[in-house]
Amino acid sequence: MPKLEQKTARLTVLIDPSKKRAFEALCASLDVTPSQVVRKLIRDYLTQNGVQWTPGDHGEDNAGDADGQG
């Protein structure tokens, strides 16, 4: 079972309001939070670029995701 992250850190992203509304609506329709989607995108991006990381190290985010990976 993968280790879950234990701490959170805030990341502020600036996007245009219409894109934000569309993203939030899509997330709601899929029963996931925007934070869950962003965390998964970041994990996938790190993996695609060969960046090694361990959940829980250096204060990564912790809230559980629908995919069960933290």
PDB file of N, CA, C and O in Angstrom, chain B, residues numbered from 101:
ATOM      1  N   MET B 101       0.857  -1.185   0.000  1.00  0.00           N
ATOM      2  CA  MET B 101       0.000   0.000   0.000  1.00  0.00           C
ATOM      3  C   MET B 101       0.895   1.238   0.000  1.00  0.00           C
ATOM      4  O   MET B 101       1.831   1.310   0.797  1.00  0.00           O
ATOM      5  N   PRO B 102       0.632   2.218  -0.878  1.00  0.00           N
ATOM      6  CA  PRO B 102       1.481   3.407  -0.932  1.00  0.00           C
ATOM      7  C   PRO B 102       1.363   4.236   0.340  1.00  0.00           C
ATOM      8  O   PRO B 102       0.297   4.315   0.950  1.00  0.00           O
ATOM      9  N   LYS B 103       2.473   4.850   0.726  1.00  0.00           N
ATOM     10  CA  LYS B 103       2.481   5.737   1.887  1.00  0.00           C
ATOM     11  C   LYS B 103       1.727   7.013   1.545  1.00  0.00           C
ATOM     12  O   LYS B 103       1.952   7.603   0.488  1.00  0.00           O
ATOM     13  N   LEU B 104       0.834   7.445   2.432  1.00  0.00           N
ATOM     14  CA  LEU B 104       0.069   8.665   2.203  1.00  0.00           C
ATOM     15  C   LEU B 104       0.838   9.870   2.710  1.00  0.00           C
ATOM     16  O   LEU B 104       1.548   9.790   3.713  1.00  0.00           O
ATOM     17  N   GLU B 105       0.696  10.975   2.019  1.00  0.00           N
ATOM     18  CA  GLU B 105       1.323  12.209   2.457  1.00  0.00           C
ATOM     19  C   GLU B 105       0.679  12.658   3.765  1.00  0.00           C
ATOM     20  O   GLU B 105      -0.505  12.406   3.990  1.00  0.00           O
ATOM     21  N   GLN B 106       1.449  13.323   4.633  1.00  0.00           N
ATOM     22  CA  GLN B 106       0.958  13.683   5.952  1.00  0.00           C
ATOM     23  C   GLN B 106       0.791  15.175   6.184  1.00  0.00           C
ATOM     24  O   GLN B 106       0.182  15.561   7.182  1.00  0.00           O
ATOM     25  N   LYS B 107       1.301  16.026   5.314  1.00  0.00           N
ATOM     26  CA  LYS B 107       1.202  17.471   5.509  1.00  0.00           C
ATOM     27  C   LYS B 107       0.717  18.116   4.224  1.00  0.00           C
ATOM     28  O   LYS B 107       0.748  17.503   3.156  1.00  0.00           O
ATOM     29  N   THR B 108       0.275  19.344   4.335  1.00  0.00           N
ATOM     30  CA  THR B 108      -0.176  20.057   3.146  1.00  0.00           C
ATOM     31  C   THR B 108       0.612  21.344   2.970  1.00  0.00           C
ATOM     32  O   THR B 108       1.149  21.904   3.926  1.00  0.00           O
ATOM     33  N   ALA B 109       0.668  21.798   1.729  1.00  0.00           N
ATOM     34  CA  ALA B 109       1.247  23.092   1.384  1.00  0.00           C
ATOM     35  C   ALA B 109       0.339  23.705   0.331  1.00  0.00           C
ATOM     36  O   ALA B 109      -0.197  22.998  -0.523  1.00  0.00           O
ATOM     37  N   ARG B 110       0.169  24.994   0.391  1.00  0.00           N
ATOM     38  CA  ARG B 110      -0.726  25.676  -0.536  1.00  0.00           C
ATOM     39  C   ARG B 110       0.023  26.033  -1.817  1.00  0.00           C
ATOM     40  O   ARG B 110       1.175  26.465  -1.780  1.00  0.00           O
ATOM     41  N   LEU B 111      -0.657  25.844  -2.954  1.00  0.00           N
ATOM     42  CA  LEU B 111      -0.143  26.226  -4.263  1.00  0.00           C
ATOM     43  C   LEU B 111      -1.197  27.117  -4.906  1.00  0.00           C
ATOM     44  O   LEU B 111      -2.335  26.689  -5.097  1.00  0.00           O
ATOM     45  N   THR B 112      -0.835  28.335  -5.238  1.00  0.00           N
ATOM     46  CA  THR B 112      -1.774  29.261  -5.864  1.00  0.00           C
ATOM     47  C   THR B 112      -1.527  29.268  -7.364  1.00  0.00           C
ATOM     48  O   THR B 112      -0.397  29.447  -7.816  1.00  0.00           O
ATOM     49  N   VAL B 113      -2.590  29.074  -8.128  1.00  0.00           N
ATOM     50  CA  VAL B 113      -2.498  29.041  -9.583  1.00  0.00           C
ATOM     51  C   VAL B 113      -3.449  30.089 -10.139  1.00  0.00           C
ATOM     52  O   VAL B 113      -4.615  30.145  -9.747  1.00  0.00           O
ATOM     53  N   LEU B 114      -2.960  30.912 -11.042  1.00  0.00           N
ATOM     54  CA  LEU B 114      -3.800  31.932 -11.668  1.00  0.00           C
ATOM     55  C   LEU B 114      -4.248  31.440 -13.041  1.00  0.00           C
ATOM     56  O   LEU B 114      -3.427  31.144 -13.909  1.00  0.00           O
ATOM     57  N   ILE B 115      -5.584  31.358 -13.223  1.00  0.00           N
ATOM     58  CA  ILE B 115      -6.163  30.984 -14.515  1.00  0.00           C
ATOM     59  C   ILE B 115      -7.345  31.902 -14.777  1.00  0.00           C
ATOM     60  O   ILE B 115      -7.845  32.566 -13.869  1.00  0.00           O
ATOM     61  N   ASP B 116      -7.787  31.932 -16.035  1.00  0.00           N
ATOM     62  CA  ASP B 116      -8.910  32.819 -16.328  1.00  0.00           C
ATOM     63  C   ASP B 116     -10.196  32.258 -15.708  1.00  0.00           C
ATOM     64  O   ASP B 116     -10.354  31.044 -15.587  1.00  0.00           O
ATOM     65  N   PRO B 117     -11.108  33.149 -15.320  1.00  0.00           N
ATOM     66  CA  PRO B 117     -12.319  32.739 -14.592  1.00  0.00           C
ATOM     67  C   PRO B 117     -13.184  31.717 -15.329  1.00  0.00           C
ATOM     68  O   PRO B 117     -13.746  30.823 -14.696  1.00  0.00           O
ATOM     69  N   SER B 118     -13.303  31.829 -16.645  1.00  0.00           N
ATOM     70  CA  SER B 118     -14.161  30.875 -17.356  1.00  0.00           C
ATOM     71  C   SER B 118     -13.553  29.475 -17.352  1.00  0.00           C
ATOM     72  O   SER B 118     -14.278  28.484 -17.264  1.00  0.00           O
ATOM     73  N   LYS B 119     -12.239  29.390 -17.446  1.00  0.00           N
ATOM     74  CA  LYS B 119     -11.569  28.091 -17.383  1.00  0.00           C
ATOM     75  C   LYS B 119     -11.724  27.497 -15.983  1.00  0.00           C
ATOM     76  O   LYS B 119     -11.921  26.289 -15.845  1.00  0.00           O
ATOM     77  N   LYS B 120     -11.638  28.324 -14.954  1.00  0.00           N
ATOM     78  CA  LYS B 120     -11.820  27.855 -13.576  1.00  0.00           C
ATOM     79  C   LYS B 120     -13.225  27.297 -13.381  1.00  0.00           C
ATOM     80  O   LYS B 120     -13.395  26.226 -12.797  1.00  0.00           O
ATOM     81  N   ARG B 121     -14.232  28.020 -13.868  1.00  0.00           N
ATOM     82  CA  ARG B 121     -15.619  27.545 -13.739  1.00  0.00           C
ATOM     83  C   ARG B 121     -15.808  26.213 -14.455  1.00  0.00           C
ATOM     84  O   ARG B 121     -16.440  25.303 -13.919  1.00  0.00           O
ATOM     85  N   ALA B 122     -15.264  26.094 -15.660  1.00  0.00           N
ATOM     86  CA  ALA B 122     -15.398  24.850 -16.421  1.00  0.00           C
ATOM     87  C   ALA B 122     -14.704  23.695 -15.698  1.00  0.00           C
ATOM     88  O   ALA B 122     -15.237  22.588 -15.634  1.00  0.00           O
ATOM     89  N   PHE B 123     -13.512  23.957 -15.156  1.00  0.00           N
ATOM     90  CA  PHE B 123     -12.757  22.938 -14.424  1.00  0.00           C
ATOM     91  C   PHE B 123     -13.523  22.485 -13.185  1.00  0.00           C
ATOM     92  O   PHE B 123     -13.649  21.288 -12.930  1.00  0.00           O
ATOM     93  N   GLU B 124     -14.033  23.443 -12.419  1.00  0.00           N
ATOM     94  CA  GLU B 124     -14.785  23.099 -11.209  1.00  0.00           C
ATOM     95  C   GLU B 124     -16.058  22.327 -11.544  1.00  0.00           C
ATOM     96  O   GLU B 124     -16.421  21.394 -10.827  1.00  0.00           O
ATOM     97  N   ALA B 125     -16.733  22.701 -12.615  1.00  0.00           N
ATOM     98  CA  ALA B 125     -17.948  21.992 -13.018  1.00  0.00           C
ATOM     99  C   ALA B 125     -17.623  20.559 -13.439  1.00  0.00           C
ATOM    100  O   ALA B 125     -18.343  19.626 -13.082  1.00  0.00           O
ATOM    101  N   LEU B 126     -16.548  20.388 -14.193  1.00  0.00           N
ATOM    102  CA  LEU B 126     -16.148  19.044 -14.605  1.00  0.00           C
ATOM    103  C   LEU B 126     -15.776  18.199 -13.394  1.00  0.00           C
ATOM    104  O   LEU B 126     -16.185  17.042 -13.295  1.00  0.00           O
ATOM    105  N   CYS B 127     -15.017  18.757 -12.486  1.00  0.00           N
ATOM    106  CA  CYS B 127     -14.646  18.027 -11.270  1.00  0.00           C
ATOM    107  C   CYS B 127     -15.892  17.593 -10.501  1.00  0.00           C
ATOM    108  O   CYS B 127     -15.989  16.447 -10.062  1.00  0.00           O
ATOM    109  N   ALA B 128     -16.831  18.503 -10.342  1.00  0.00           N
ATOM    110  CA  ALA B 128     -18.064  18.178  -9.616  1.00  0.00           C
ATOM    111  C   ALA B 128     -18.823  17.055 -10.316  1.00  0.00           C
ATOM    112  O   ALA B 128     -19.360  16.161  -9.662  1.00  0.00           O
ATOM    113  N   SER B 129     -18.866  17.102 -11.642  1.00  0.00           N
ATOM    114  CA  SER B 129     -19.600  16.071 -12.382  1.00  0.00           C
ATOM    115  C   SER B 129     -18.933  14.705 -12.264  1.00  0.00           C
ATOM    116  O   SER B 129     -19.590  13.673 -12.407  1.00  0.00           O
ATOM    117  N   LEU B 130     -17.627  14.700 -12.002  1.00  0.00           N
ATOM    118  CA  LEU B 130     -16.883  13.447 -11.846  1.00  0.00           C
ATOM    119  C   LEU B 130     -16.711  13.055 -10.379  1.00  0.00           C
ATOM    120  O   LEU B 130     -16.056  12.059 -10.069  1.00  0.00           O
ATOM    121  N   ASP B 131     -17.306  13.849  -9.473  1.00  0.00           N
ATOM    122  CA  ASP B 131     -17.255  13.601  -8.032  1.00  0.00           C
ATOM    123  C   ASP B 131     -15.826  13.544  -7.493  1.00  0.00           C
ATOM    124  O   ASP B 131     -15.483  12.685  -6.680  1.00  0.00           O
ATOM    125  N   VAL B 132     -14.998  14.484  -7.969  1.00  0.00           N
ATOM    126  CA  VAL B 132     -13.645  14.663  -7.440  1.00  0.00           C
ATOM    127  C   VAL B 132     -13.464  16.141  -7.141  1.00  0.00           C
ATOM    128  O   VAL B 132     -14.163  16.983  -7.703  1.00  0.00           O
ATOM    129  N   THR B 133     -12.533  16.456  -6.261  1.00  0.00           N
ATOM    130  CA  THR B 133     -12.265  17.862  -5.976  1.00  0.00           C
ATOM    131  C   THR B 133     -11.195  18.383  -6.932  1.00  0.00           C
ATOM    132  O   THR B 133     -10.384  17.609  -7.441  1.00  0.00           O
ATOM    133  N   PRO B 134     -11.192  19.690  -7.175  1.00  0.00           N
ATOM    134  CA  PRO B 134     -10.109  20.261  -7.982  1.00  0.00           C
ATOM    135  C   PRO B 134      -8.733  19.937  -7.390  1.00  0.00           C
ATOM    136  O   PRO B 134      -7.786  19.694  -8.139  1.00  0.00           O
ATOM    137  N   SER B 135      -8.612  19.930  -6.079  1.00  0.00           N
ATOM    138  CA  SER B 135      -7.329  19.605  -5.449  1.00  0.00           C
ATOM    139  C   SER B 135      -6.885  18.180  -5.764  1.00  0.00           C
ATOM    140  O   SER B 135      -5.703  17.937  -6.010  1.00  0.00           O
ATOM    141  N   GLN B 136      -7.816  17.248  -5.757  1.00  0.00           N
ATOM    142  CA  GLN B 136      -7.466  15.866  -6.094  1.00  0.00           C
ATOM    143  C   GLN B 136      -6.905  15.782  -7.508  1.00  0.00           C
ATOM    144  O   GLN B 136      -5.910  15.097  -7.747  1.00  0.00           O
ATOM    145  N   VAL B 137      -7.541  16.477  -8.439  1.00  0.00           N
ATOM    146  CA  VAL B 137      -7.097  16.450  -9.835  1.00  0.00           C
ATOM    147  C   VAL B 137      -5.717  17.084  -9.971  1.00  0.00           C
ATOM    148  O   VAL B 137      -4.850  16.541 -10.655  1.00  0.00           O
ATOM    149  N   VAL B 138      -5.509  18.224  -9.327  1.00  0.00           N
ATOM    150  CA  VAL B 138      -4.213  18.907  -9.417  1.00  0.00           C
ATOM    151  C   VAL B 138      -3.115  18.051  -8.795  1.00  0.00           C
ATOM    152  O   VAL B 138      -2.024  17.953  -9.358  1.00  0.00           O
ATOM    153  N   ARG B 139      -3.380  17.427  -7.645  1.00  0.00           N
ATOM    154  CA  ARG B 139      -2.367  16.561  -7.036  1.00  0.00           C
ATOM    155  C   ARG B 139      -1.993  15.414  -7.962  1.00  0.00           C
ATOM    156  O   ARG B 139      -0.818  15.072  -8.088  1.00  0.00           O
ATOM    157  N   LYS B 140      -2.995  14.817  -8.614  1.00  0.00           N
ATOM    158  CA  LYS B 140      -2.707  13.719  -9.546  1.00  0.00           C
ATOM    159  C   LYS B 140      -1.909  14.224 -10.745  1.00  0.00           C
ATOM    160  O   LYS B 140      -0.970  13.561 -11.185  1.00  0.00           O
ATOM    161  N   LEU B 141      -2.269  15.382 -11.272  1.00  0.00           N
ATOM    162  CA  LEU B 141      -1.509  15.948 -12.390  1.00  0.00           C
ATOM    163  C   LEU B 141      -0.049  16.179 -12.003  1.00  0.00           C
ATOM    164  O   LEU B 141       0.855  15.904 -12.792  1.00  0.00           O
ATOM    165  N   ILE B 142       0.179  16.680 -10.797  1.00  0.00           N
ATOM    166  CA  ILE B 142       1.550  16.927 -10.347  1.00  0.00           C
ATOM    167  C   ILE B 142       2.308  15.613 -10.186  1.00  0.00           C
ATOM    168  O   ILE B 142       3.453  15.503 -10.625  1.00  0.00           O
ATOM    169  N   ARG B 143       1.681  14.614  -9.561  1.00  0.00           N
ATOM    170  CA  ARG B 143       2.346  13.305  -9.423  1.00  0.00           C
ATOM    171  C   ARG B 143       2.711  12.739 -10.787  1.00  0.00           C
ATOM    172  O   ARG B 143       3.832  12.275 -10.992  1.00  0.00           O
ATOM    173  N   ASP B 144       1.760  12.777 -11.724  1.00  0.00           N
ATOM    174  CA  ASP B 144       2.005  12.247 -13.067  1.00  0.00           C
ATOM    175  C   ASP B 144       3.115  13.014 -13.774  1.00  0.00           C
ATOM    176  O   ASP B 144       3.955  12.410 -14.441  1.00  0.00           O
ATOM    177  N   TYR B 145       3.128  14.334 -13.637  1.00  0.00           N
ATOM    178  CA  TYR B 145       4.146  15.173 -14.264  1.00  0.00           C
ATOM    179  C   TYR B 145       5.534  14.856 -13.710  1.00  0.00           C
ATOM    180  O   TYR B 145       6.503  14.761 -14.464  1.00  0.00           O
ATOM    181  N   LEU B 146       5.624  14.694 -12.398  1.00  0.00           N
ATOM    182  CA  LEU B 146       6.898  14.327 -11.784  1.00  0.00           C
ATOM    183  C   LEU B 146       7.382  12.979 -12.308  1.00  0.00           C
ATOM    184  O   LEU B 146       8.552  12.826 -12.660  1.00  0.00           O
ATOM    185  N   THR B 147       6.484  12.013 -12.357  1.00  0.00           N
ATOM    186  CA  THR B 147       6.832  10.676 -12.835  1.00  0.00           C
ATOM    187  C   THR B 147       7.279  10.711 -14.292  1.00  0.00           C
ATOM    188  O   THR B 147       8.289  10.103 -14.646  1.00  0.00           O
ATOM    189  N   GLN B 148       6.533  11.418 -15.138  1.00  0.00           N
ATOM    190  CA  GLN B 148       6.872  11.511 -16.564  1.00  0.00           C
ATOM    191  C   GLN B 148       8.248  12.117 -16.784  1.00  0.00           C
ATOM    192  O   GLN B 148       8.917  11.807 -17.770  1.00  0.00           O
ATOM    193  N   ASN B 149       8.669  12.973 -15.873  1.00  0.00           N
ATOM    194  CA  ASN B 149       9.949  13.657 -16.024  1.00  0.00           C
ATOM    195  C   ASN B 149      11.054  13.050 -15.166  1.00  0.00           C
ATOM    196  O   ASN B 149      12.104  13.659 -14.965  1.00  0.00           O
ATOM    197  N   GLY B 150      10.806  11.850 -14.668  1.00  0.00           N
ATOM    198  CA  GLY B 150      11.825  11.106 -13.950  1.00  0.00           C
ATOM    199  C   GLY B 150      12.203  11.655 -12.594  1.00  0.00           C
ATOM    200  O   GLY B 150      13.291  11.372 -12.093  1.00  0.00           O
ATOM    201  N   VAL B 151      11.322  12.439 -11.989  1.00  0.00           N
ATOM    202  CA  VAL B 151      11.612  12.997 -10.670  1.00  0.00           C
ATOM    203  C   VAL B 151      11.189  11.990  -9.609  1.00  0.00           C
ATOM    204  O   VAL B 151      10.026  11.591  -9.545  1.00  0.00           O
ATOM    205  N   GLN B 152      12.146  11.585  -8.778  1.00  0.00           N
ATOM    206  CA  GLN B 152      11.870  10.648  -7.692  1.00  0.00           C
ATOM    207  C   GLN B 152      11.375  11.419  -6.473  1.00  0.00           C
ATOM    208  O   GLN B 152      11.957  12.439  -6.103  1.00  0.00           O
ATOM    209  N   TRP B 153      10.317  10.939  -5.859  1.00  0.00           N
ATOM    210  CA  TRP B 153       9.808  11.553  -4.637  1.00  0.00           C
ATOM    211  C   TRP B 153       9.114  10.466  -3.827  1.00  0.00           C
ATOM    212  O   TRP B 153       8.646   9.468  -4.374  1.00  0.00           O
ATOM    213  N   THR B 154       9.057  10.673  -2.538  1.00  0.00           N
ATOM    214  CA  THR B 154       8.395   9.737  -1.641  1.00  0.00           C
ATOM    215  C   THR B 154       7.314  10.487  -0.889  1.00  0.00           C
ATOM    216  O   THR B 154       7.599  11.511  -0.267  1.00  0.00           O
ATOM    217  N   PRO B 155       6.070  10.000  -0.930  1.00  0.00           N
ATOM    218  CA  PRO B 155       5.012  10.675  -0.180  1.00  0.00           C
ATOM    219  C   PRO B 155       5.409  10.832   1.281  1.00  0.00           C
ATOM    220  O   PRO B 155       5.946   9.911   1.896  1.00  0.00           O
ATOM    221  N   GLY B 156       5.137  12.008   1.824  1.00  0.00           N
ATOM    222  CA  GLY B 156       5.453  12.275   3.215  1.00  0.00           C
ATOM    223  C   GLY B 156       6.794  12.947   3.416  1.00  0.00           C
ATOM    224  O   GLY B 156       7.037  13.524   4.477  1.00  0.00           O
ATOM    225  N   ASP B 157       7.671  12.890   2.428  1.00  0.00           N
ATOM    226  CA  ASP B 157       8.970  13.557   2.536  1.00  0.00           C
ATOM    227  C   ASP B 157       8.817  15.044   2.275  1.00  0.00           C
ATOM    228  O   ASP B 157       8.060  15.448   1.393  1.00  0.00           O
ATOM    229  N   HIS B 158       9.522  15.847   3.025  1.00  0.00           N
ATOM    230  CA  HIS B 158       9.606  17.292   2.793  1.00  0.00           C
ATOM    231  C   HIS B 158       8.251  17.989   2.809  1.00  0.00           C
ATOM    232  O   HIS B 158       8.101  19.036   2.178  1.00  0.00           O
ATOM    233  N   GLY B 159       7.254  17.440   3.513  1.00  0.00           N
ATOM    234  CA  GLY B 159       5.981  18.126   3.703  1.00  0.00           C
ATOM    235  C   GLY B 159       5.079  18.170   2.492  1.00  0.00           C
ATOM    236  O   GLY B 159       4.376  19.163   2.303  1.00  0.00           O
ATOM    237  N   GLU B 160       5.063  17.126   1.650  1.00  0.00           N
ATOM    238  CA  GLU B 160       4.148  17.127   0.515  1.00  0.00           C
ATOM    239  C   GLU B 160       2.704  17.129   1.001  1.00  0.00           C
ATOM    240  O   GLU B 160       2.445  16.899   2.182  1.00  0.00           O
ATOM    241  N   ASP B 161       1.758  17.389   0.090  1.00  0.00           N
ATOM    242  CA  ASP B 161       0.338  17.456   0.447  1.00  0.00           C
ATOM    243  C   ASP B 161      -0.164  16.103   0.921  1.00  0.00           C
ATOM    244  O   ASP B 161       0.457  15.073   0.658  1.00  0.00           O
ATOM    245  N   ASN B 162      -1.325  16.112   1.642  1.00  0.00           N
ATOM    246  CA  ASN B 162      -1.764  14.866   2.248  1.00  0.00           C
ATOM    247  C   ASN B 162      -3.179  14.443   1.935  1.00  0.00           C
ATOM    248  O   ASN B 162      -3.485  13.259   2.070  1.00  0.00           O
ATOM    249  N   ALA B 163      -4.042  15.314   1.534  1.00  0.00           N
ATOM    250  CA  ALA B 163      -5.453  14.949   1.427  1.00  0.00           C
ATOM    251  C   ALA B 163      -5.614  13.770   0.486  1.00  0.00           C
ATOM    252  O   ALA B 163      -5.009  13.743  -0.586  1.00  0.00           O
ATOM    253  N   GLY B 164      -6.417  12.804   0.873  1.00  0.00           N
ATOM    254  CA  GLY B 164      -6.604  11.604   0.074  1.00  0.00           C
ATOM    255  C   GLY B 164      -7.268  11.896  -1.256  1.00  0.00           C
ATOM    256  O   GLY B 164      -8.104  12.793  -1.367  1.00  0.00           O
ATOM    257  N   ASP B 165      -6.891  11.139  -2.249  1.00  0.00           N
ATOM    258  CA  ASP B 165      -7.455  11.296  -3.586  1.00  0.00           C
ATOM    259  C   ASP B 165      -8.377  10.138  -3.906  1.00  0.00           C
ATOM    260  O   ASP B 165      -8.310   9.082  -3.278  1.00  0.00           O
ATOM    261  N   ALA B 166      -9.225  10.342  -4.872  1.00  0.00           N
ATOM    262  CA  ALA B 166     -10.147   9.313  -5.301  1.00  0.00           C
ATOM    263  C   ALA B 166      -9.400   8.096  -5.840  1.00  0.00           C
ATOM    264  O   ALA B 166      -9.921   6.981  -5.798  1.00  0.00           O
ATOM    265  N   ASP B 167      -8.172   8.302  -6.351  1.00  0.00           N
ATOM    266  CA  ASP B 167      -7.418   7.185  -6.894  1.00  0.00           C
ATOM    267  C   ASP B 167      -6.632   6.433  -5.825  1.00  0.00           C
ATOM    268  O   ASP B 167      -5.903   5.490  -6.135  1.00  0.00           O
ATOM    269  N   GLY B 168      -6.779   6.848  -4.563  1.00  0.00           N
ATOM    270  CA  GLY B 168      -6.164   6.152  -3.452  1.00  0.00           C
ATOM    271  C   GLY B 168      -4.671   6.373  -3.302  1.00  0.00           C
ATOM    272  O   GLY B 168      -4.021   5.657  -2.541  1.00  0.00           O
ATOM    273  N   GLN B 169      -4.112   7.343  -4.004  1.00  0.00           N
ATOM    274  CA  GLN B 169      -2.674   7.568  -3.949  1.00  0.00           C
ATOM    275  C   GLN B 169      -2.300   8.792  -3.142  1.00  0.00           C
ATOM    276  O   GLN B 169      -1.156   9.242  -3.222  1.00  0.00           O
ATOM    277  N   GLY B 170      -3.204   9.342  -2.379  1.00  0.00           N
ATOM    278  CA  GLY B 170      -2.869  10.482  -1.533  1.00  0.00           C
ATOM    279  C   GLY B 170      -3.099  11.809  -2.152  1.00  0.00           C
ATOM    280  O   GLY B 170      -2.848  12.836  -1.522  1.00  0.00           O
TER     281      GLY B 170
END
